[in-house]
Amino acid sequence: MEYRSIADIYAVNESIHSKFRSTLESLTDDQAAAQPAGENWSVSQIVEHVSLVESGICRICSRLLAKAETNGQVNSGTIDLSEFMLKADKITDVKLEAPDTVHPVNGRSIAESIRVMEENGVALEELRPRFEQFDGGANTFPHPYLGELSALEWLVLAGGHKVRHLRQIKRLLENVR
């Protein structure tokens, strides 16, 4: 995927969220709770994890954009995510262990996790003007597997993370049905 603008990133993330949500809306309670052999988490737990990660991404982006604003780092209008995309592609099919801070522990229902994701979506949308005004690539915060990421990279990662777990959910459901 090539992103040419902040609007492109937001549009792709919204499309991914819609697919994620529509997949979840058709699940039965048994499917949501199922945990096939060899799987660490149920679908409900995966969705809770995604909502936790996304909440963290909101906070990280907000802090990085605040730093850019404080430092007077304005958006130049250009986006180059090629290096990030190469790093992300390298881990696409690698099974990763989530840090403890984003392990599902609240026992949230899918509906509750979707509500949190909707709130995260509002929070990310509220950051859009700041992404458009300030340099989202100027400052970084470390990711446990991808290294230092800028606010723009974290924003792209929000969608990529959902795609990763949507594939996982679909594989899991193939073993449940």
C-alpha positions as CSV (number, residue, x, y, z in Angstrom):
1,M,0.0,0.0,0.0
2,E,1.3,3.4,-0.9
3,Y,0.0,6.3,1.1
4,R,0.2,9.8,-0.5
5,S,-1.6,11.8,2.2
6,I,-3.0,11.8,5.7
7,A,-6.4,11.3,4.1
8,D,-5.2,8.1,2.4
9,I,-4.2,6.7,5.8
10,Y,-7.5,7.5,7.4
11,A,-9.5,6.2,4.4
12,V,-7.6,2.8,4.5
13,N,-7.9,2.5,8.3
14,E,-11.7,3.2,8.1
15,S,-12.1,0.5,5.4
16,I,-10.2,-2.0,7.5
17,H,-12.3,-1.1,10.5
18,S,-15.5,-1.7,8.6
19,K,-14.3,-5.1,7.4
20,F,-13.2,-6.0,11.0
21,R,-16.5,-4.9,12.5
22,S,-18.6,-6.7,9.8
23,T,-16.8,-9.9,10.4
24,L,-17.4,-9.7,14.2
25,E,-21.1,-8.7,13.9
26,S,-22.1,-12.1,12.5
27,L,-20.5,-14.2,15.2
28,T,-22.4,-16.3,17.6
29,D,-21.5,-16.3,21.3
30,D,-20.0,-19.8,20.8
31,Q,-17.8,-18.6,18.0
32,A,-16.7,-15.6,20.0
33,A,-15.7,-17.7,23.0
34,A,-14.2,-20.7,21.0
35,Q,-10.5,-21.3,21.5
36,P,-9.4,-24.1,19.2
37,A,-6.5,-26.3,20.2
38,G,-3.2,-24.6,19.7
39,E,-4.7,-21.1,20.0
40,N,-3.8,-18.8,22.9
41,W,-6.8,-16.5,22.7
42,S,-10.5,-16.7,21.7
43,V,-12.0,-14.3,19.2
44,S,-13.3,-12.2,22.1
45,Q,-9.8,-12.0,23.6
46,I,-8.2,-11.1,20.2
47,V,-10.7,-8.3,19.8
48,E,-10.1,-7.0,23.3
49,H,-6.3,-7.1,22.5
50,V,-6.9,-5.1,19.3
51,S,-8.9,-2.5,21.3
52,L,-6.1,-2.2,23.9
53,V,-3.4,-1.8,21.3
54,E,-5.5,0.8,19.4
55,S,-6.0,2.8,22.7
56,G,-2.3,2.8,23.1
57,I,-1.7,4.0,19.6
58,C,-4.1,6.9,20.2
59,R,-2.1,8.0,23.2
60,I,1.2,7.6,21.5
61,C,0.1,9.6,18.4
62,S,-1.3,12.3,20.6
63,R,2.0,12.6,22.5
64,L,4.2,12.6,19.4
65,L,2.0,15.2,17.7
66,A,2.1,17.4,20.8
67,K,5.9,17.2,20.8
68,A,5.9,18.2,17.1
69,E,3.6,21.1,17.9
70,T,5.7,22.3,20.9
71,N,8.8,22.1,18.7
72,G,7.2,24.0,15.8
73,Q,7.6,21.0,13.5
74,V,5.1,21.6,10.7
75,N,3.8,19.2,8.1
76,S,5.7,19.5,4.9
77,G,2.9,17.8,2.9
78,T,5.1,14.8,2.0
79,I,4.8,11.3,3.3
80,D,7.4,8.6,2.9
81,L,6.5,5.4,4.7
82,S,8.6,3.1,2.4
83,E,11.0,2.1,5.2
84,F,8.2,1.4,7.6
85,M,6.4,-0.7,5.0
86,L,9.5,-2.8,4.4
87,K,9.8,-3.4,8.2
88,A,6.2,-4.2,8.6
89,D,6.2,-6.6,5.6
90,K,9.0,-8.6,7.3
91,I,6.8,-9.5,10.2
92,T,3.5,-10.0,8.3
93,D,3.6,-13.8,8.7
94,V,5.7,-14.0,11.8
95,K,3.9,-15.1,15.0
96,L,4.6,-12.4,17.6
97,E,4.0,-12.4,21.4
98,A,2.1,-9.4,22.6
99,P,3.5,-7.5,25.5
100,D,1.8,-8.1,28.8
101,T,0.3,-4.6,28.8
102,V,-1.9,-5.4,25.8
103,H,-2.9,-9.0,26.8
104,P,-6.7,-9.4,27.2
105,V,-7.5,-9.4,30.9
106,N,-10.8,-7.7,31.2
107,G,-13.0,-10.4,29.8
108,R,-14.7,-7.8,27.5
109,S,-17.4,-9.0,25.2
110,I,-16.9,-8.3,21.5
111,A,-19.6,-5.6,21.7
112,E,-17.6,-3.9,24.6
113,S,-14.4,-4.1,22.6
114,I,-16.0,-2.7,19.5
115,R,-17.4,0.2,21.6
116,V,-13.8,0.9,22.8
117,M,-12.6,0.8,19.2
118,E,-15.3,3.2,18.1
119,E,-14.1,5.6,20.9
120,N,-10.5,5.1,19.6
121,G,-11.8,5.9,16.1
122,V,-13.2,9.2,17.4
123,A,-10.0,10.0,19.2
124,L,-7.9,9.3,16.1
125,E,-10.3,11.4,14.0
126,E,-9.8,14.2,16.5
127,L,-6.1,14.0,15.8
128,R,-6.5,14.4,12.1
129,P,-6.1,18.2,12.0
130,R,-2.9,17.9,14.1
131,F,-1.6,15.3,11.7
132,E,-2.4,17.7,8.8
133,Q,-0.7,20.7,10.5
134,F,2.3,19.2,12.3
135,D,5.0,16.8,11.2
136,G,3.8,13.3,12.2
137,G,7.2,11.9,11.1
138,A,9.4,14.1,13.3
139,N,9.4,12.2,16.6
140,T,9.3,8.6,17.5
141,F,8.2,6.1,20.1
142,P,9.5,2.5,20.2
143,H,7.5,-0.5,19.1
144,P,8.5,-3.9,20.6
145,Y,9.1,-5.5,17.2
146,L,9.4,-2.6,14.7
147,G,11.7,-0.3,16.6
148,E,11.3,3.5,16.6
149,L,8.1,4.6,14.9
150,S,6.7,8.0,14.1
151,A,3.1,9.1,14.7
152,L,2.4,8.5,11.0
153,E,3.8,5.0,11.2
154,W,1.8,4.3,14.4
155,L,-1.3,5.5,12.5
156,V,-0.7,3.2,9.6
157,L,0.1,0.4,12.1
158,A,-3.4,0.8,13.7
159,G,-4.9,-0.4,10.4
160,G,-2.2,-3.0,9.8
161,H,-2.6,-4.5,13.3
162,K,-6.4,-4.9,12.6
163,V,-5.7,-6.6,9.3
164,R,-3.2,-9.0,11.0
165,H,-5.8,-10.0,13.6
166,L,-8.7,-10.2,11.1
167,R,-6.7,-12.9,9.3
168,Q,-6.1,-14.6,12.6
169,I,-9.8,-14.5,13.5
170,K,-10.8,-15.9,10.1
171,R,-8.3,-18.8,10.5
172,L,-9.5,-19.4,14.0
173,L,-13.2,-19.5,12.9
174,E,-12.4,-22.0,10.2
175,N,-11.5,-24.4,13.0
176,V,-14.7,-23.7,14.9
177,R,-17.5,-23.9,12.3
